[in-house]
Structures are given as C-alpha cells and as structure tokens.
C-alpha cells in the first residue's frame, strides 16, 4: 500500500487567476481554467500552475479544492477534482459524488442559527454606506441559511473597499462570532469559527487520519488557518500572503 498524500488547495489566485492579475502574460502560454457566467474563458493557469497540478497528479496526490466559490461558481471551474470539495469558504463539504457531507452540514446549520441576527444587523448597517460608495452587498446562503455577506465594488477600488472594511470591522462586536476578511477583490463578513480551517481539520481527521503528508496551498491571509492544519504550506510568491510576510519587519533581538 502506498502512503497517501493530500493537498488542500485554494483555487482563485492560487491555482488560476483572471487576466487582470497577469499583466503582460503571453496568452498563448496560458491554459483556460474557468468560464464566466456567459460561458467565456475567465481565469487561466500559468505554465507554472499547470506544472504544479501535473506534479501533484503524477505523485497520485489527492487534490481537494478549498474555495470561497459557491456550487454555481465552482461549476464554472473546468478542472477535475475527483475527491472531496470544500466550497462556500468551508461551509459546504461535498463528497466525490457531489453530495453534501451530512455530519458537517448538520453542524454548520446548528452553528449558523445563532449568528443569523447579528449577520443580518451588520449587513443592514453597512448597506447605506456601501450604496453611497457605489459598492454592493450580496448575501450568500449555505444549507438554506444566510452565512456570508460579500461586499464588491464594480471597479474593485481598493481604497473604497478598504474604507468600508475598516468601518465594518469597527462595528463588529468581539463576541459576535463573525469576522471580516479581505480577498483579492471583495470583502466578506462570515462566521469566525466555521471557515476553511475548520472544514479542512474535519476532513483530515475524519477521512484522512492516516495521510502520510498533507499540503496546504493558498494565496491569501485568510487561507493561513487551513494551511496551518496541514504539514506543509505552499503559497504563490505574487500572492497576498507572501506580500504580507515580506512587509513584516521583525524587531531586532
Ligand atoms: Mg485565493
């Protein structure tokens, strides 16, 4: 019996990205990986990203996507993931047949119920400010319950998003059980204790207790939690996580 290796991988900006993130790239060397809602190619893999996935496949590594995408957005990803899938920032775990993992779904529903009032209040609280800044809020559901509010700006203005993020964070009571995170082009309000890290911990403990090696692949600071559930972490050098690490100045000691 060969030893099992599992890679838990964020998708957007880790395995592929939109052309906006690839200035000057030679499109002939890119591999389409997703389509937009109109069915047109939207995100692409660089030769390095393609080679990384090829390397994992050649090593019989089980690659499990761990993504903020919901099932509809995940369906627009053209890559094959024949094992488990972690969607909705960790709130949804699908098995190989595409069915929700029931123990996880039950736990998520139970933990979401008491968060509903505060999630709704903070969403309504930001709405006028967001509208004034030309941004919009979308409430996302998992297991038929609202679980996350996503703030987007049509031009992904970093300044406007950062200002609204600061306001939202300041309005968030410490005991609310919610957190505000920033992704590449949006800001999200979601449960603090039910994210990608909790889902990866659950999957690893429940279904891969004998794995010889686990890898965590992610580009964002918000991926750190699930990457830390793995034995090793791998991050694209152009990503938010690496940028953040490089800007840290350690005190002299
Ligand atoms: Mg990402």
py3Dmol code that shows the C-alpha trace and the ligand (Angstrom):
import py3Dmol

protein = """\
ATOM      1  CA  UNK A   1       0.000   0.000   0.000  1.00  0.00           C
ATOM      2  CA  UNK A   2       1.381   3.384  -0.966  1.00  0.00           C
ATOM      3  CA  UNK A   3       1.243   6.200   1.547  1.00  0.00           C
ATOM      4  CA  UNK A   4      -1.468   8.760   0.942  1.00  0.00           C
ATOM      5  CA  UNK A   5      -0.678  12.397   0.217  1.00  0.00           C
ATOM      6  CA  UNK A   6      -3.426  15.020   0.288  1.00  0.00           C
ATOM      7  CA  UNK A   7      -3.225  18.602  -0.979  1.00  0.00           C
ATOM      8  CA  UNK A   8      -5.858  21.059   0.225  1.00  0.00           C
ATOM      9  CA  UNK A   9      -5.838  23.835  -2.365  1.00  0.00           C
ATOM     10  CA  UNK A  10      -7.436  27.241  -2.575  1.00  0.00           C
ATOM     11  CA  UNK A  11      -8.382  27.945  -6.199  1.00  0.00           C
ATOM     12  CA  UNK A  12      -8.659  31.628  -7.198  1.00  0.00           C
ATOM     13  CA  UNK A  13      -5.260  33.354  -7.263  1.00  0.00           C
ATOM     14  CA  UNK A  14      -3.591  30.101  -6.203  1.00  0.00           C
ATOM     15  CA  UNK A  15      -4.309  27.581  -8.970  1.00  0.00           C
ATOM     16  CA  UNK A  16      -5.556  30.121 -11.545  1.00  0.00           C
ATOM     17  CA  UNK A  17      -6.394  33.822 -11.847  1.00  0.00           C
ATOM     18  CA  UNK A  18      -8.049  36.315 -14.171  1.00  0.00           C
ATOM     19  CA  UNK A  19      -6.078  38.141 -16.873  1.00  0.00           C
ATOM     20  CA  UNK A  20      -6.193  41.304 -14.730  1.00  0.00           C
ATOM     21  CA  UNK A  21      -3.697  39.559 -12.429  1.00  0.00           C
ATOM     22  CA  UNK A  22      -1.492  38.537 -15.353  1.00  0.00           C
ATOM     23  CA  UNK A  23      -0.371  41.798 -16.952  1.00  0.00           C
ATOM     24  CA  UNK A  24       1.885  41.224 -19.946  1.00  0.00           C
ATOM     25  CA  UNK A  25       1.314  37.459 -19.964  1.00  0.00           C
ATOM     26  CA  UNK A  26       1.586  35.662 -23.313  1.00  0.00           C
ATOM     27  CA  UNK A  27      -1.967  34.366 -23.742  1.00  0.00           C
ATOM     28  CA  UNK A  28      -0.731  31.515 -25.954  1.00  0.00           C
ATOM     29  CA  UNK A  29       1.042  30.054 -22.900  1.00  0.00           C
ATOM     30  CA  UNK A  30      -1.980  30.255 -20.597  1.00  0.00           C
ATOM     31  CA  UNK A  31      -4.444  27.433 -20.004  1.00  0.00           C
ATOM     32  CA  UNK A  32      -8.126  28.369 -19.522  1.00  0.00           C
ATOM     33  CA  UNK A  33      -9.376  27.078 -16.166  1.00  0.00           C
ATOM     34  CA  UNK A  34     -12.760  28.734 -15.588  1.00  0.00           C
ATOM     35  CA  UNK A  35     -15.537  30.409 -17.530  1.00  0.00           C
ATOM     36  CA  UNK A  36     -17.689  33.371 -16.527  1.00  0.00           C
ATOM     37  CA  UNK A  37     -21.469  33.293 -16.273  1.00  0.00           C
ATOM     38  CA  UNK A  38     -21.656  33.872 -20.058  1.00  0.00           C
ATOM     39  CA  UNK A  39     -19.528  30.761 -20.658  1.00  0.00           C
ATOM     40  CA  UNK A  40     -16.464  32.703 -21.835  1.00  0.00           C
ATOM     41  CA  UNK A  41     -12.922  31.879 -20.598  1.00  0.00           C
ATOM     42  CA  UNK A  42     -12.350  33.906 -17.421  1.00  0.00           C
ATOM     43  CA  UNK A  43      -9.443  32.569 -15.341  1.00  0.00           C
ATOM     44  CA  UNK A  44      -6.235  30.996 -16.597  1.00  0.00           C
ATOM     45  CA  UNK A  45      -3.353  28.881 -15.360  1.00  0.00           C
ATOM     46  CA  UNK A  46       0.226  29.939 -15.995  1.00  0.00           C
ATOM     47  CA  UNK A  47       2.714  27.278 -17.178  1.00  0.00           C
ATOM     48  CA  UNK A  48       3.977  27.089 -13.568  1.00  0.00           C
ATOM     49  CA  UNK A  49       0.482  26.483 -12.165  1.00  0.00           C
ATOM     50  CA  UNK A  50      -0.165  23.828 -14.810  1.00  0.00           C
ATOM     51  CA  UNK A  51       3.160  22.164 -13.982  1.00  0.00           C
ATOM     52  CA  UNK A  52       2.326  22.194 -10.271  1.00  0.00           C
ATOM     53  CA  UNK A  53      -1.006  20.427 -10.837  1.00  0.00           C
ATOM     54  CA  UNK A  54       0.730  17.962 -13.191  1.00  0.00           C
ATOM     55  CA  UNK A  55       3.325  17.262 -10.500  1.00  0.00           C
ATOM     56  CA  UNK A  56       0.622  16.554  -7.893  1.00  0.00           C
ATOM     57  CA  UNK A  57      -1.237  14.302 -10.334  1.00  0.00           C
ATOM     58  CA  UNK A  58       1.964  12.416 -11.193  1.00  0.00           C
ATOM     59  CA  UNK A  59       2.532  11.803  -7.473  1.00  0.00           C
ATOM     60  CA  UNK A  60      -1.010  10.438  -7.015  1.00  0.00           C
ATOM     61  CA  UNK A  61      -1.726  13.293  -4.649  1.00  0.00           C
ATOM     62  CA  UNK A  62      -5.399  13.714  -3.747  1.00  0.00           C
ATOM     63  CA  UNK A  63      -6.151  17.370  -4.501  1.00  0.00           C
ATOM     64  CA  UNK A  64      -9.086  18.807  -2.562  1.00  0.00           C
ATOM     65  CA  UNK A  65     -10.221  22.308  -3.532  1.00  0.00           C
ATOM     66  CA  UNK A  66     -10.849  24.622  -0.569  1.00  0.00           C
ATOM     67  CA  UNK A  67     -12.579  27.631  -2.049  1.00  0.00           C
ATOM     68  CA  UNK A  68     -14.873  30.535  -1.344  1.00  0.00           C
ATOM     69  CA  UNK A  69     -16.771  29.655  -4.520  1.00  0.00           C
ATOM     70  CA  UNK A  70     -20.355  28.545  -4.130  1.00  0.00           C
ATOM     71  CA  UNK A  71     -21.595  25.473  -6.047  1.00  0.00           C
ATOM     72  CA  UNK A  72     -22.647  27.581  -9.071  1.00  0.00           C
ATOM     73  CA  UNK A  73     -19.268  29.336  -9.298  1.00  0.00           C
ATOM     74  CA  UNK A  74     -17.460  26.049  -8.684  1.00  0.00           C
ATOM     75  CA  UNK A  75     -19.355  24.519 -11.608  1.00  0.00           C
ATOM     76  CA  UNK A  76     -17.612  27.081 -13.840  1.00  0.00           C
ATOM     77  CA  UNK A  77     -14.205  25.620 -12.927  1.00  0.00           C
ATOM     78  CA  UNK A  78     -13.044  23.310 -15.702  1.00  0.00           C
ATOM     79  CA  UNK A  79     -10.541  21.291 -13.651  1.00  0.00           C
ATOM     80  CA  UNK A  80     -11.311  17.782 -12.402  1.00  0.00           C
ATOM     81  CA  UNK A  81     -11.346  17.150  -8.642  1.00  0.00           C
ATOM     82  CA  UNK A  82     -12.437  13.553  -8.146  1.00  0.00           C
ATOM     83  CA  UNK A  83     -12.320  13.536  -4.318  1.00  0.00           C
ATOM     84  CA  UNK A  84     -13.868  15.843  -1.694  1.00  0.00           C
ATOM     85  CA  UNK A  85     -14.594  19.516  -2.382  1.00  0.00           C
ATOM     86  CA  UNK A  86     -14.748  22.303   0.173  1.00  0.00           C
ATOM     87  CA  UNK A  87     -16.927  25.197  -1.072  1.00  0.00           C
ATOM     88  CA  UNK A  88     -18.562  28.316   0.416  1.00  0.00           C
ATOM     89  CA  UNK A  89     -15.402  29.206   2.412  1.00  0.00           C
ATOM     90  CA  UNK A  90     -15.645  25.884   4.238  1.00  0.00           C
ATOM     91  CA  UNK A  91     -19.376  25.895   4.997  1.00  0.00           C
ATOM     92  CA  UNK A  92     -20.072  23.202   2.415  1.00  0.00           C
ATOM     93  CA  UNK A  93     -18.208  19.904   2.010  1.00  0.00           C
ATOM     94  CA  UNK A  94     -19.188  17.778  -0.989  1.00  0.00           C
ATOM     95  CA  UNK A  95     -18.204  14.152  -1.445  1.00  0.00           C
ATOM     96  CA  UNK A  96     -16.881  12.631  -4.667  1.00  0.00           C
ATOM     97  CA  UNK A  97     -20.440  12.224  -5.944  1.00  0.00           C
ATOM     98  CA  UNK A  98     -21.205  15.894  -5.267  1.00  0.00           C
ATOM     99  CA  UNK A  99     -23.404  15.204  -2.234  1.00  0.00           C
ATOM    100  CA  UNK A 100     -23.105  17.340   0.930  1.00  0.00           C
ATOM    101  CA  UNK A 101     -21.302  15.640   3.817  1.00  0.00           C
ATOM    102  CA  UNK A 102     -24.195  15.312   6.257  1.00  0.00           C
ATOM    103  CA  UNK A 103     -22.411  15.455   9.610  1.00  0.00           C
ATOM    104  CA  UNK A 104     -20.702  18.654   8.547  1.00  0.00           C
ATOM    105  CA  UNK A 105     -23.931  20.116   7.126  1.00  0.00           C
ATOM    106  CA  UNK A 106     -25.762  19.447  10.403  1.00  0.00           C
ATOM    107  CA  UNK A 107     -23.001  21.060  12.439  1.00  0.00           C
ATOM    108  CA  UNK A 108     -22.890  24.097  10.132  1.00  0.00           C
ATOM    109  CA  UNK A 109     -26.656  24.616  10.344  1.00  0.00           C
ATOM    110  CA  UNK A 110     -26.562  24.399  14.148  1.00  0.00           C
ATOM    111  CA  UNK A 111     -23.707  26.901  14.364  1.00  0.00           C
ATOM    112  CA  UNK A 112     -25.252  29.302  11.837  1.00  0.00           C
ATOM    113  CA  UNK A 113     -28.630  29.626  13.584  1.00  0.00           C
ATOM    114  CA  UNK A 114     -27.439  31.797  16.499  1.00  0.00           C
ATOM    115  CA  UNK A 115     -25.402  34.005  14.125  1.00  0.00           C
ATOM    116  CA  UNK A 116     -28.356  34.986  11.926  1.00  0.00           C
ATOM    117  CA  UNK A 117     -29.486  38.085  13.848  1.00  0.00           C
ATOM    118  CA  UNK A 118     -26.037  39.663  14.020  1.00  0.00           C
ATOM    119  CA  UNK A 119     -25.226  38.780  10.397  1.00  0.00           C
ATOM    120  CA  UNK A 120     -28.429  40.492   9.280  1.00  0.00           C
ATOM    121  CA  UNK A 121     -27.891  43.517  11.513  1.00  0.00           C
ATOM    122  CA  UNK A 122     -24.313  44.128  10.314  1.00  0.00           C
ATOM    123  CA  UNK A 123     -25.337  43.658   6.686  1.00  0.00           C
ATOM    124  CA  UNK A 124     -28.136  46.229   7.008  1.00  0.00           C
ATOM    125  CA  UNK A 125     -25.795  48.538   8.923  1.00  0.00           C
ATOM    126  CA  UNK A 126     -23.250  48.694   6.062  1.00  0.00           C
ATOM    127  CA  UNK A 127     -25.791  48.861   3.241  1.00  0.00           C
ATOM    128  CA  UNK A 128     -26.302  52.676   3.084  1.00  0.00           C
ATOM    129  CA  UNK A 129     -22.550  53.401   3.269  1.00  0.00           C
ATOM    130  CA  UNK A 130     -21.827  50.777   0.621  1.00  0.00           C
ATOM    131  CA  UNK A 131     -24.508  52.189  -1.700  1.00  0.00           C
ATOM    132  CA  UNK A 132     -23.161  55.708  -1.260  1.00  0.00           C
ATOM    133  CA  UNK A 133     -19.678  54.496  -2.281  1.00  0.00           C
ATOM    134  CA  UNK A 134     -21.073  52.703  -5.347  1.00  0.00           C
ATOM    135  CA  UNK A 135     -20.413  49.274  -3.833  1.00  0.00           C
ATOM    136  CA  UNK A 136     -22.930  46.484  -3.369  1.00  0.00           C
ATOM    137  CA  UNK A 137     -23.632  43.787  -0.807  1.00  0.00           C
ATOM    138  CA  UNK A 138     -24.708  40.257  -1.622  1.00  0.00           C
ATOM    139  CA  UNK A 139     -25.986  37.771   0.954  1.00  0.00           C
ATOM    140  CA  UNK A 140     -24.808  34.200   0.296  1.00  0.00           C
ATOM    141  CA  UNK A 141     -26.571  31.067   1.539  1.00  0.00           C
ATOM    142  CA  UNK A 142     -25.308  27.631   2.532  1.00  0.00           C
ATOM    143  CA  UNK A 143     -27.610  24.808   3.587  1.00  0.00           C
ATOM    144  CA  UNK A 144     -30.525  27.218   3.010  1.00  0.00           C
ATOM    145  CA  UNK A 145     -29.252  29.708   5.619  1.00  0.00           C
ATOM    146  CA  UNK A 146     -27.554  33.069   5.072  1.00  0.00           C
ATOM    147  CA  UNK A 147     -23.910  32.648   6.115  1.00  0.00           C
ATOM    148  CA  UNK A 148     -21.930  35.411   4.470  1.00  0.00           C
ATOM    149  CA  UNK A 149     -22.314  38.928   3.115  1.00  0.00           C
ATOM    150  CA  UNK A 150     -19.922  39.896   0.324  1.00  0.00           C
ATOM    151  CA  UNK A 151     -19.054  43.497  -0.466  1.00  0.00           C
ATOM    152  CA  UNK A 152     -17.949  44.272  -4.019  1.00  0.00           C
ATOM    153  CA  UNK A 153     -17.145  47.407  -5.939  1.00  0.00           C
ATOM    154  CA  UNK A 154     -17.651  47.477  -9.733  1.00  0.00           C
ATOM    155  CA  UNK A 155     -14.051  48.655 -10.328  1.00  0.00           C
ATOM    156  CA  UNK A 156     -12.726  46.753  -7.299  1.00  0.00           C
ATOM    157  CA  UNK A 157     -11.491  50.083  -5.893  1.00  0.00           C
ATOM    158  CA  UNK A 158      -9.002  49.057  -3.198  1.00  0.00           C
ATOM    159  CA  UNK A 159      -9.438  52.381  -1.410  1.00  0.00           C
ATOM    160  CA  UNK A 160     -13.233  52.211  -1.202  1.00  0.00           C
ATOM    161  CA  UNK A 161     -13.185  48.545  -0.174  1.00  0.00           C
ATOM    162  CA  UNK A 162     -10.545  49.189   2.497  1.00  0.00           C
ATOM    163  CA  UNK A 163     -12.534  52.103   3.968  1.00  0.00           C
ATOM    164  CA  UNK A 164     -15.730  50.052   4.120  1.00  0.00           C
ATOM    165  CA  UNK A 165     -13.809  47.085   5.547  1.00  0.00           C
ATOM    166  CA  UNK A 166     -12.433  49.275   8.347  1.00  0.00           C
ATOM    167  CA  UNK A 167     -15.901  50.605   9.154  1.00  0.00           C
ATOM    168  CA  UNK A 168     -17.408  47.117   9.136  1.00  0.00           C
ATOM    169  CA  UNK A 169     -14.646  45.718  11.338  1.00  0.00           C
ATOM    170  CA  UNK A 170     -15.049  48.578  13.820  1.00  0.00           C
ATOM    171  CA  UNK A 171     -18.812  47.941  14.007  1.00  0.00           C
ATOM    172  CA  UNK A 172     -18.299  44.234  14.680  1.00  0.00           C
ATOM    173  CA  UNK A 173     -18.672  43.288  18.356  1.00  0.00           C
ATOM    174  CA  UNK A 174     -15.862  40.975  19.521  1.00  0.00           C
ATOM    175  CA  UNK A 175     -18.359  38.382  20.795  1.00  0.00           C
ATOM    176  CA  UNK A 176     -20.456  38.339  17.576  1.00  0.00           C
ATOM    177  CA  UNK A 177     -18.881  35.112  16.320  1.00  0.00           C
ATOM    178  CA  UNK A 178     -18.304  36.776  12.951  1.00  0.00           C
ATOM    179  CA  UNK A 179     -15.224  38.040  11.150  1.00  0.00           C
ATOM    180  CA  UNK A 180     -14.473  40.393   8.263  1.00  0.00           C
ATOM    181  CA  UNK A 181     -11.931  39.186   5.709  1.00  0.00           C
ATOM    182  CA  UNK A 182     -10.474  40.789   2.580  1.00  0.00           C
ATOM    183  CA  UNK A 183      -9.956  38.807  -0.582  1.00  0.00           C
ATOM    184  CA  UNK A 184      -8.379  39.999  -3.808  1.00  0.00           C
ATOM    185  CA  UNK A 185     -11.418  41.963  -4.997  1.00  0.00           C
ATOM    186  CA  UNK A 186     -14.009  41.756  -2.256  1.00  0.00           C
ATOM    187  CA  UNK A 187     -14.605  41.986   1.485  1.00  0.00           C
ATOM    188  CA  UNK A 188     -16.670  39.362   3.277  1.00  0.00           C
ATOM    189  CA  UNK A 189     -18.453  39.117   6.614  1.00  0.00           C
ATOM    190  CA  UNK A 190     -18.702  35.487   7.688  1.00  0.00           C
ATOM    191  CA  UNK A 191     -18.649  33.149  10.707  1.00  0.00           C
ATOM    192  CA  UNK A 192     -15.369  33.258  12.631  1.00  0.00           C
ATOM    193  CA  UNK A 193     -15.350  29.641  13.737  1.00  0.00           C
ATOM    194  CA  UNK A 194     -16.683  27.866  10.669  1.00  0.00           C
ATOM    195  CA  UNK A 195     -14.304  28.630   7.864  1.00  0.00           C
ATOM    196  CA  UNK A 196     -11.897  26.792   5.635  1.00  0.00           C
ATOM    197  CA  UNK A 197      -9.685  25.812   8.594  1.00  0.00           C
ATOM    198  CA  UNK A 198     -12.496  24.048  10.454  1.00  0.00           C
ATOM    199  CA  UNK A 199     -13.555  22.202   7.288  1.00  0.00           C
ATOM    200  CA  UNK A 200     -10.016  21.039   6.497  1.00  0.00           C
ATOM    201  CA  UNK A 201      -9.488  19.914  10.109  1.00  0.00           C
ATOM    202  CA  UNK A 202     -12.736  17.945   9.972  1.00  0.00           C
ATOM    203  CA  UNK A 203     -11.932  16.296   6.625  1.00  0.00           C
ATOM    204  CA  UNK A 204      -8.397  15.480   7.644  1.00  0.00           C
ATOM    205  CA  UNK A 205      -9.391  13.941  10.984  1.00  0.00           C
ATOM    206  CA  UNK A 206     -12.443  12.107   9.666  1.00  0.00           C
ATOM    207  CA  UNK A 207     -11.370  10.838   6.273  1.00  0.00           C
ATOM    208  CA  UNK A 208      -7.590  11.102   6.080  1.00  0.00           C
ATOM    209  CA  UNK A 209      -6.286  10.214   9.570  1.00  0.00           C
ATOM    210  CA  UNK A 210      -3.596   8.000   8.034  1.00  0.00           C
ATOM    211  CA  UNK A 211      -2.328  10.506   5.448  1.00  0.00           C
ATOM    212  CA  UNK A 212       1.457  10.453   5.349  1.00  0.00           C
ATOM    213  CA  UNK A 213       1.624  14.053   4.199  1.00  0.00           C
ATOM    214  CA  UNK A 214      -0.798  16.944   3.867  1.00  0.00           C
ATOM    215  CA  UNK A 215      -0.090  20.104   1.882  1.00  0.00           C
ATOM    216  CA  UNK A 216      -1.929  23.414   2.167  1.00  0.00           C
ATOM    217  CA  UNK A 217      -1.950  25.689  -0.898  1.00  0.00           C
ATOM    218  CA  UNK A 218      -3.278  29.232  -0.631  1.00  0.00           C
ATOM    219  CA  UNK A 219      -2.566  32.840  -1.610  1.00  0.00           C
ATOM    220  CA  UNK A 220      -4.477  34.889   0.997  1.00  0.00           C
ATOM    221  CA  UNK A 221      -4.005  35.726   4.640  1.00  0.00           C
ATOM    222  CA  UNK A 222      -7.449  34.197   5.169  1.00  0.00           C
ATOM    223  CA  UNK A 223      -6.052  30.884   3.852  1.00  0.00           C
ATOM    224  CA  UNK A 224      -3.454  30.727   6.639  1.00  0.00           C
ATOM    225  CA  UNK A 225      -5.786  28.947   9.039  1.00  0.00           C
ATOM    226  CA  UNK A 226      -6.423  25.962   6.784  1.00  0.00           C
ATOM    227  CA  UNK A 227      -2.824  25.895   5.539  1.00  0.00           C
ATOM    228  CA  UNK A 228      -1.754  25.605   9.194  1.00  0.00           C
ATOM    229  CA  UNK A 229      -3.904  22.460   9.509  1.00  0.00           C
ATOM    230  CA  UNK A 230      -1.510  20.791   7.030  1.00  0.00           C
ATOM    231  CA  UNK A 231       2.056  19.547   7.390  1.00  0.00           C
ATOM    232  CA  UNK A 232       3.486  21.956   4.809  1.00  0.00           C
ATOM    233  CA  UNK A 233       2.214  25.192   3.245  1.00  0.00           C
ATOM    234  CA  UNK A 234       2.768  26.344  -0.324  1.00  0.00           C
ATOM    235  CA  UNK A 235       1.972  29.873  -1.459  1.00  0.00           C
ATOM    236  CA  UNK A 236       2.332  31.719  -4.785  1.00  0.00           C
ATOM    237  CA  UNK A 237       5.079  34.312  -4.449  1.00  0.00           C
ATOM    238  CA  UNK A 238       2.938  37.020  -6.089  1.00  0.00           C
ATOM    239  CA  UNK A 239       0.041  36.453  -3.672  1.00  0.00           C
ATOM    240  CA  UNK A 240      -1.379  38.472  -0.775  1.00  0.00           C
ATOM    241  CA  UNK A 241       0.082  36.137   1.850  1.00  0.00           C
ATOM    242  CA  UNK A 242       3.633  36.378   0.536  1.00  0.00           C
ATOM    243  CA  UNK A 243       3.297  40.154   0.085  1.00  0.00           C
ATOM    244  CA  UNK A 244       2.153  40.450   3.689  1.00  0.00           C
ATOM    245  CA  UNK A 245       5.010  38.293   5.001  1.00  0.00           C
ATOM    246  CA  UNK A 246       7.582  40.283   3.076  1.00  0.00           C
ATOM    247  CA  UNK A 247       6.329  43.548   4.512  1.00  0.00           C
ATOM    248  CA  UNK A 248       6.753  42.374   8.092  1.00  0.00           C
ATOM    249  CA  UNK A 249       9.675  43.919   9.909  1.00  0.00           C
ATOM    250  CA  UNK A 250      10.819  41.782  12.780  1.00  0.00           C
ATOM    251  CA  UNK A 251      12.165  43.527  15.859  1.00  0.00           C
ATOM    252  CA  UNK A 252      15.885  43.184  16.434  1.00  0.00           C
ATOM    253  CA  UNK A 253      16.640  40.682  19.205  1.00  0.00           C
TER     254      UNK A 253
END
"""
ligand_1 = """\
1
MG
Mg -7.382 32.709 -3.248
"""
view = py3Dmol.view(width=600, height=400)
view.addModel(protein, "pdb")
view.setStyle({"model": 0}, {"cartoon": {"style": "trace"}})
view.addModel(ligand_1, "xyz")
view.setStyle({"model": 1}, {"stick": {}})
view.zoomTo()
view.show()
